[in-house]
């Protein structure tokens, strides 16, 4: 707060701080002199990056989960000027020097590497994983980061995060700031990679832009955050063992970086990196078109094996793709491609049954999360030539309970999941952001006639064959069917009117296969498709 003429100073800012040392916490009052035209909130520029990071870390580890609904902004760090200064200092002092030296690849050098996938603003997942990791290595002799109750900062362990920190989540701001605070305090121990959701073009569509506006007004823009995250690397490599990246192998990455012995800093440009963040693996050979859009290619295990082998690597860790158990491993001989999805109960809330929805996007959070588990992997690089892997996954309820015990946060109605019913599931298309967040694109769709196209017979049969293979081998056909609809909806991001039309045709073919295989709730899936088609046409007509 601002005060006049205190203790011989001119106009000053008074800030009450809690000093944490090895002894009991003590309070102190800090006076920082400011000019007559300044406001106290601007005094953040006088703090070092480490001071700001320590402050953010202390608040976010234990306090953030206790604040819900209209209370999110009660965290003291939720001041735009303070966040802007922190982001600027993190960019200038940590991220930009790393890019200047290493470009867009990082090397994993520690004995233990923890690899974590998409988190999408779910802070409770992140906290619970850190606690599990801390318990697992409590006897390893690792040093804790000063001021943190969660993070090891030790040459013996590194954390690799594979992107998608925000969007479709309740606490994207808090999660991203906590990870950046750790990065500022322990640069070598934290490897933060870019995903396809580290860009403002998707934040405008999938919720993070709305979250920022609600929590900071218009004082903190997506552009200011984008200038920070665009400096994050695309790949992390443990030489002779594994590589980690958000999406996967692209033809551009294969051409640029084959045969580099895992040393990707020289070959991996930003342009090449951007081609990797949308890719998914498929069960066949070579590259095929992705359901996410016509310009995206999915890679076969033959291509993954050849690329890994040419770089003296055995494993590829990647995120990007929601999987029911949080982990999915594909093998080609001794080579593996492992999908790690860490957002347990994707698009869910910390308190799912309390009826308190984040006000910046009530529609997105009005329906149950996906109910999936979240996974991560711990690699001991000293075990054998290629290291040993310890796979972990937590159910949504386990993750919430672990985080709640640590933080003292409480949910009025416990941590059990909301149950889907046909009414809420029928509106799931809106939940996934297919309609409202594509409004601008719909304006450019031409005549808006989504029934004017047709699929060639071979293409239609290919779509049905793929759907049969995926749904027929799944333990949860409804989950996989809804996932296919979501993936096909990515064409709305990349396509034009013709691609929108084709996506709708493919949706109906998928439903045909789903019904053919006696899915458990065909009405639910049919409602997903009809809702998207109806709202697209309605939105276009409103224009």
C-alpha atoms as one frame of an Amber mdcrd trajectory, in Angstrom:
protein
   0.000   0.000   0.000   1.165   3.552  -0.576   2.051   5.842   2.283   3.450
   9.357   2.593   6.710  10.319   4.319   7.517   7.321   6.474  10.678   7.386
   8.538  12.264  10.188   6.546  11.447   8.632   3.159   9.378  10.344   0.534
   6.382   8.494  -0.900   6.917   4.803  -0.253   5.313   1.425  -0.756   4.786
  -0.608   2.389   4.844  -4.365   1.902   4.398  -6.817   4.760   6.447  -9.942
   4.082   6.866 -13.267   5.825  10.491 -14.343   5.961  10.985 -18.112   5.838
  14.264 -19.479   7.142  15.189 -22.644   8.991  13.654 -21.171  12.161  10.176
 -19.834  12.851   8.618 -17.520  10.205   9.013 -13.835  11.045   7.160 -10.852
   9.673   8.939  -7.760   8.379   7.793  -4.514   6.838   9.602  -3.467   3.671
   9.707   0.176   2.537  10.457   0.860  -1.118  10.697   4.466  -2.206   8.694
   5.467  -5.294   8.302   8.666  -7.294   5.250  10.855  -6.889   3.704   9.669
 -10.190   4.077   5.979  -9.495   1.736   3.516  -7.852   2.784   0.948  -5.316
   2.021  -1.970  -7.618   4.802  -0.797  -9.935   7.399  -1.319  -7.211   7.771
  -4.947  -8.361  10.504  -3.729 -10.684  12.708  -3.260  -7.627  12.620  -6.990
  -6.825  15.070  -9.458  -8.304  13.852 -12.384 -10.375  14.672 -14.728  -7.503
  12.681 -12.629  -5.019   9.644 -12.594  -7.284   9.968 -16.314  -8.011  10.223
 -17.141  -4.308   7.112 -15.084  -3.584   5.103 -16.767  -6.352   6.313 -20.208
  -5.345   5.307 -19.808  -1.704   1.797 -18.634  -2.624   1.114 -21.134  -5.396
   2.292 -24.285  -3.634  -0.057 -24.021  -0.674  -2.647 -21.254  -1.148  -3.934
 -21.326  -4.726  -6.085 -24.459  -4.437  -7.993 -22.955  -1.515  -9.400 -20.189
  -3.714 -12.356 -20.978  -5.967 -15.069 -19.219  -7.928 -14.911 -15.461  -7.210
 -11.912 -15.852  -4.910  -9.220 -16.742  -7.463  -7.989 -13.152  -7.545  -7.350
 -13.018  -3.785  -3.826 -14.375  -4.214  -1.465 -11.418  -3.626   0.466 -12.333
  -6.791  -2.611 -11.646  -8.930  -1.375  -8.158  -9.696  -0.660  -7.542 -13.338
   2.350  -5.269 -12.807   4.048  -7.847 -10.600   3.399 -10.688 -13.037   4.588
  -8.590 -15.989   7.862  -7.798 -14.225   8.354 -11.448 -13.341   7.706 -12.567
 -16.918  10.080  -9.948 -18.304  12.863 -10.903 -15.924  12.364 -14.641 -16.549
  12.493 -14.025 -20.292  15.551 -11.774 -20.222  17.577 -13.525 -17.535  16.767
 -17.217 -18.049  14.925 -18.158 -21.234  16.550 -15.877 -23.807  20.126 -16.775
 -22.735  19.213 -20.472 -22.982  17.871 -20.019 -26.511  20.926 -17.996 -27.537
  23.191 -20.804 -26.355  21.218 -23.991 -27.042  18.508 -22.927 -29.503  15.426
 -25.157 -29.307  16.822 -28.419 -27.880  17.904 -29.260 -24.323  20.051 -32.066
 -22.980  19.083 -34.214 -20.006  22.176 -34.893 -17.909  20.930 -35.970 -14.461
  20.782 -39.544 -13.172  16.999 -39.304 -12.668  14.675 -37.720 -15.235  10.963
 -37.235 -14.532   8.858 -36.744 -17.680   5.401 -35.176 -17.380   2.861 -34.589
 -20.157  -0.022 -32.162 -20.763  -1.396 -30.477 -17.628  -3.856 -27.957 -19.100
  -4.217 -25.697 -16.084  -4.868 -28.475 -13.546  -2.723 -27.350 -10.628  -3.931
 -30.133  -8.347  -2.430 -32.696 -10.745   0.944 -30.967 -10.722   1.069 -30.729
  -6.927   0.097 -34.375  -6.483   2.769 -35.558  -8.925   5.472 -33.560  -7.158
   4.428 -35.141  -3.858   4.575 -38.673  -5.301   8.012 -37.941  -6.779   9.213
 -36.469  -3.505   8.124 -39.588  -1.617   9.700 -41.881  -4.211  13.124 -40.240
  -3.901  13.016 -39.189  -0.249  16.051 -41.377   0.530  18.079 -40.448  -2.563
  19.797 -37.537  -0.873  18.452 -34.903  -3.270  18.405 -31.287  -2.059  15.053
 -29.515  -1.934  14.734 -26.135  -3.625  15.105 -23.410  -0.997  11.648 -22.246
   0.041   9.826 -25.080  -1.737   8.051 -28.009  -0.140   7.673 -29.842  -3.446
  10.630 -29.511  -5.802  14.041 -31.115  -5.696  16.747 -28.820  -7.050  19.726
 -31.100  -7.313  22.184 -32.127 -10.068  20.881 -35.680  -9.660  17.338 -35.027
 -10.903  15.647 -33.091 -13.716  11.989 -32.542 -14.524  10.940 -32.514 -18.190
   7.520 -31.042 -18.995   6.216 -31.632 -22.513   4.024 -28.558 -22.962   0.324
 -27.632 -22.958   0.344 -25.879 -19.599  -2.848 -23.863 -20.130  -6.278 -23.923
 -21.864  -9.342 -25.926 -20.802  -8.231 -25.703 -17.176  -9.195 -23.920 -13.984
  -5.765 -22.591 -13.007  -3.702 -22.105 -16.140  -2.239 -18.817 -14.910  -1.226
 -20.274 -11.565   0.243 -23.459 -13.038   2.320 -21.629 -15.644   3.612 -19.094
 -13.119   4.585 -21.835 -10.671   6.544 -23.728 -13.325   8.287 -20.511 -14.409
   9.063 -19.691 -10.770  10.714 -23.088 -10.405  12.584 -22.493 -13.665  13.840
 -19.138 -12.381  15.066 -20.688  -9.125  16.398 -23.944 -10.565  17.123 -23.434
 -14.299  19.039 -26.643 -14.946  16.546 -28.792 -13.060  13.491 -27.675 -15.036
  13.075 -28.348 -18.757   9.871 -26.741 -20.044   9.019 -27.692 -23.627   6.553
 -26.075 -26.021   3.304 -27.715 -27.013   0.667 -26.767 -29.545  -1.175 -24.779
 -26.844   1.727 -22.401 -26.240   0.293 -19.845 -28.669  -2.269 -17.051 -28.425
  -4.162 -18.329 -31.477  -5.327 -21.328 -29.440  -5.686 -19.398 -26.170  -8.372
 -17.316 -27.876 -10.240 -20.526 -28.700  -9.737 -22.816 -25.732 -10.086 -20.651
 -22.639  -6.759 -19.212 -21.474  -7.419 -15.756 -22.943 -10.739 -15.602 -21.072
  -9.041 -16.747 -17.870  -6.427 -13.990 -18.182  -9.044 -11.312 -18.780 -11.090
 -12.402 -15.778  -8.131 -12.626 -13.386  -6.212  -9.538 -14.574  -8.657  -7.450
 -16.586  -6.881  -6.041 -19.617  -3.680  -5.213 -17.743  -2.004  -8.501 -18.717
  -2.265  -9.572 -22.341  -1.793 -12.896 -24.055   0.950 -11.250 -26.131   3.032
 -10.601 -23.014   2.859 -14.256 -22.042   3.355 -15.512 -25.592   6.685 -13.644
 -25.813   7.875 -15.783 -22.914   6.605 -19.238 -23.883   7.687 -18.877 -27.528
  11.267 -19.132 -26.226  10.711 -22.604 -24.785  12.480 -25.477 -26.565  10.730
 -28.219 -28.520  12.851 -31.256 -27.678  14.771 -32.647 -24.710  17.303 -35.433
 -25.287  19.035 -37.899 -23.009  21.925 -38.957 -25.274  21.921 -42.656 -26.055
  18.557 -43.141 -24.356  15.438 -41.059 -25.036  13.997 -37.912 -26.537  10.935
 -36.019 -25.305   8.721 -33.644 -27.268   5.099 -32.585 -27.260   3.581 -34.129
 -30.386   6.035 -36.329 -32.214   7.957 -36.914 -35.391   7.210 -34.804 -38.453
   8.628 -35.173 -41.981  10.413 -31.844 -41.446  12.089 -33.012 -38.233  13.089
 -36.281 -39.850  14.681 -34.489 -42.810  16.483 -31.935 -40.660  17.725 -34.038
 -37.763  18.242 -37.630 -38.919  21.686 -38.946 -38.051  22.641 -36.187 -35.587
  23.367 -38.510 -32.655  20.670 -36.739 -30.669  22.451 -33.380 -30.894  19.516
 -31.359 -32.190  20.519 -27.799 -31.290  22.071 -27.164 -34.707  19.316 -28.752
 -36.814  16.145 -27.889 -34.888  14.849 -24.475 -35.954  11.692 -22.858 -34.661
   9.983 -23.571 -37.990  10.832 -27.262 -37.757   9.814 -27.361 -34.108   6.353
 -26.010 -34.888   5.724 -28.946 -37.232   6.256 -31.423 -34.381   3.689 -30.142
 -31.868   0.589 -31.418 -33.713   1.827 -34.897 -34.701   0.448 -38.195 -33.352
   1.645 -41.770 -33.895  -0.398 -44.344 -35.819  -0.199 -48.125 -35.958   0.800
 -48.439 -39.607   3.886 -47.406 -41.551   4.975 -44.108 -43.036   3.137 -40.818
 -42.706  -0.625 -40.420 -43.036  -2.960 -37.436 -42.858  -4.077 -36.539 -39.352
  -7.644 -36.205 -38.146  -6.502 -32.904 -36.654  -6.266 -31.259 -40.074  -5.070
 -31.761 -43.653  -1.675 -30.092 -43.172  -0.729 -32.374 -40.253   0.920 -35.768
 -40.648   0.857 -38.678 -38.238   3.927 -40.896 -38.102   4.200 -44.664 -38.235
   6.324 -46.726 -35.893   8.661 -47.561 -38.782   9.524 -43.864 -39.147   9.921
 -43.459 -35.380  12.238 -46.466 -35.180  14.377 -45.273 -38.085  14.694 -41.781
 -36.633  15.513 -43.003 -33.129  18.031 -45.510 -34.452  19.766 -42.871 -36.587
  20.225 -40.758 -33.456  21.339 -43.596 -31.164  18.135 -43.333 -29.124  15.696
 -46.008 -27.953  12.600 -44.172 -26.730  10.396 -41.252 -27.688   8.223 -39.679
 -24.976   5.412 -37.452 -26.150   2.144 -35.970 -24.869  -0.543 -34.184 -26.901
  -3.000 -37.070 -27.052  -5.502 -37.831 -24.318  -5.302 -41.469 -23.205  -7.647
 -43.100 -20.707  -5.018 -44.428 -18.295  -2.654 -41.470 -18.698  -0.037 -43.684
 -20.380   0.114 -45.568 -23.677   3.195 -47.389 -24.990   3.766 -48.560 -28.579
   6.707 -50.827 -29.406   8.652 -51.634 -32.553  11.238 -54.181 -31.543  13.445
 -52.556 -28.887  12.134 -49.076 -29.717   9.169 -47.417 -28.011   6.916 -44.401
 -28.462   5.183 -43.564 -25.177   2.261 -41.156 -24.886   2.090 -39.435 -21.492
  -1.029 -37.394 -20.710  -0.916 -35.887 -17.234  -4.167 -33.879 -16.973  -6.218
 -36.327 -14.886  -9.961 -35.697 -15.341  -9.238 -33.487 -18.358 -11.360 -30.290
 -18.371 -12.275 -31.092 -14.768 -12.242 -28.940 -11.635 -10.465 -29.415  -8.320
 -13.864 -29.469  -6.574 -16.018 -31.158  -9.223 -19.221 -31.479  -7.178 -19.392
 -28.139  -5.363 -21.328 -26.408  -8.127 -18.891 -23.478  -8.262 -17.762 -22.934
 -11.838 -14.972 -20.606 -13.011 -16.926 -17.534 -14.110 -14.810 -16.754 -17.170
 -16.170 -19.781 -19.040 -19.152 -21.258 -17.241 -20.178 -23.272 -20.289 -16.832
 -25.059 -20.625 -16.827 -26.094 -16.962 -20.531 -26.892 -16.641 -20.088 -30.560
 -17.521 -18.067 -33.429 -16.084 -14.383 -33.821 -16.861 -13.246 -36.755 -18.940
 -12.566 -39.044 -15.968  -9.188 -40.167 -17.333  -6.141 -40.901 -15.194  -2.973
 -38.817 -15.424   0.449 -40.347 -15.947   4.160 -39.618 -15.788   7.385 -41.590
 -16.002  10.554 -41.609 -13.910  13.707 -42.683 -15.750  16.841 -43.867 -13.979
  19.522 -43.156 -16.570  22.169 -45.137 -14.657  20.382 -48.504 -14.929  21.686
 -50.330 -17.951  22.719 -48.914 -21.289  19.350 -47.326 -21.994  18.125 -46.633
 -18.466  15.111 -48.065 -16.609  11.593 -46.634 -16.606   9.133 -46.470 -13.729
   5.606 -45.658 -14.932   3.080 -44.018 -12.616  -0.505 -42.915 -13.031  -3.047
 -41.429 -10.633  -6.808 -41.447 -10.877  -8.540 -38.061 -10.648  -9.740 -38.749
  -7.112  -6.284 -39.879  -5.974  -4.695 -36.767  -7.449  -7.212 -34.450  -5.777
  -6.910 -36.153  -2.387  -3.089 -36.026  -2.374  -3.076 -32.333  -3.291  -5.770
 -31.561  -0.703  -3.876 -33.231   2.145  -0.784 -31.175   1.337  -2.450 -27.788
   0.848  -5.268 -28.062   3.352  -7.749 -27.215   0.584 -11.229 -28.645   1.012
 -14.140 -29.436  -1.263 -17.585 -29.285   0.319 -18.778 -32.439  -1.433 -15.593
 -34.460  -1.635 -13.484 -35.426  -4.629 -15.599 -38.051  -6.426 -16.247 -37.383
 -10.095 -19.412 -35.970 -11.519 -21.322 -38.574 -13.462 -22.186 -37.921 -17.090
 -25.832 -38.075 -18.130 -27.230 -37.835 -21.603 -28.338 -34.209 -21.169 -24.915
 -32.910 -20.162 -23.133 -35.106 -22.668 -25.281 -33.702 -25.463 -23.689 -30.329
 -24.853 -20.135 -31.666 -24.746 -19.337 -30.120 -28.120 -19.787 -26.719 -26.508
 -17.584 -27.870 -23.616 -14.773 -28.682 -25.999 -15.044 -25.238 -27.548 -16.009
 -26.360 -31.054 -18.651 -23.682 -31.498 -18.197 -20.462 -29.577 -14.415 -20.381
 -29.978 -14.636 -21.000 -33.732 -16.951 -18.033 -34.305 -14.365 -15.954 -36.139
 -13.434 -18.824 -38.440 -17.078 -19.420 -39.333 -17.262 -15.886 -40.705 -14.726
 -16.906 -43.333 -16.407 -20.140 -44.414 -18.070 -18.778 -47.552 -21.605 -19.940
 -48.191 -21.831 -21.897 -44.939 -23.260 -24.988 -46.659 -21.822 -27.855 -44.648
 -23.668 -30.548 -46.602 -22.284 -29.722 -50.044 -19.374 -32.166 -49.963 -18.974
 -35.918 -50.128 -16.232 -38.374 -49.301 -14.765 -40.625 -51.945 -15.640 -44.262
 -51.388 -12.041 -45.211 -50.579 -11.704 -42.346 -48.101 -14.986 -43.247 -46.389
 -13.960 -46.902 -46.075 -10.584 -45.840 -44.677 -12.255 -43.687 -42.030 -14.558
 -46.545 -41.029 -11.720 -49.066 -40.946  -9.675 -46.840 -38.665 -12.686 -46.267
 -36.385 -13.327 -50.034 -36.196  -9.700 -50.671 -35.281  -9.607 -47.988 -32.566
 -13.035 -48.613 -31.047 -12.925 -52.377 -31.427  -9.698 -52.667 -29.416 -10.721
 -50.157 -26.730 -11.858 -51.042 -23.234 -13.972 -47.881 -23.206 -15.587 -47.295
 -26.583 -17.492 -44.203 -25.486 -14.273 -42.496 -24.318 -12.482 -43.311 -27.563
 -15.447 -42.277 -29.729 -15.623 -38.885 -28.048 -11.873 -38.522 -28.426 -12.157
 -39.191 -32.170 -14.758 -36.438 -32.462 -12.437 -34.077 -30.633  -9.491 -34.912
 -32.893 -11.590 -34.445 -36.015 -12.695 -31.084 -34.654  -9.091 -29.889 -34.927
  -9.797 -29.547 -38.642 -11.805 -26.472 -37.644  -8.519 -24.934 -36.556  -6.690
 -25.688 -39.780  -9.326 -26.202 -42.440 -11.753 -24.269 -44.586 -15.429 -24.737
 -45.447 -14.714 -27.952 -47.347 -12.740 -29.408 -44.426 -15.532 -28.497 -41.997
 -17.967 -30.355 -44.230 -15.713 -33.406 -44.481 -15.243 -33.440 -40.728 -19.001
 -33.703 -40.252 -19.164 -36.586 -42.718 -16.390 -38.387 -40.876 -18.206 -37.845
 -37.565 -21.261 -39.633 -38.944 -19.183 -42.525 -40.270 -17.565 -42.891 -36.856
 -21.035 -42.981 -35.269 -22.064 -45.660 -37.768 -19.134 -47.813 -36.664 -19.834
 -47.071 -33.004 -23.414 -48.281 -33.394 -22.222 -51.282 -35.371 -19.968 -52.264
 -32.449 -22.827 -51.876 -29.932 -21.384 -48.878 -28.103 -22.687 -48.406 -24.595
 -24.318 -45.027 -25.194 -24.783 -44.272 -28.872 -27.239 -41.459 -28.100 -24.498
 -39.609 -26.216 -22.139 -39.711 -29.195 -24.899 -38.853 -31.653 -25.770 -35.801
 -29.566 -22.117 -34.666 -29.689 -22.226 -34.649 -33.472 -25.684 -33.083 -33.809
 -24.836 -30.344 -31.304 -21.728 -29.319 -33.205 -23.507 -29.326 -36.595 -26.525
 -27.416 -35.305 -24.506 -24.756 -33.486 -22.123 -24.245 -36.392 -25.046 -23.589
 -38.718 -26.800 -21.414 -36.114 -23.678 -19.332 -35.478 -23.117 -18.843 -39.188
 -26.726 -17.787 -39.677 -26.371 -15.227 -36.870 -23.572 -13.597 -38.803
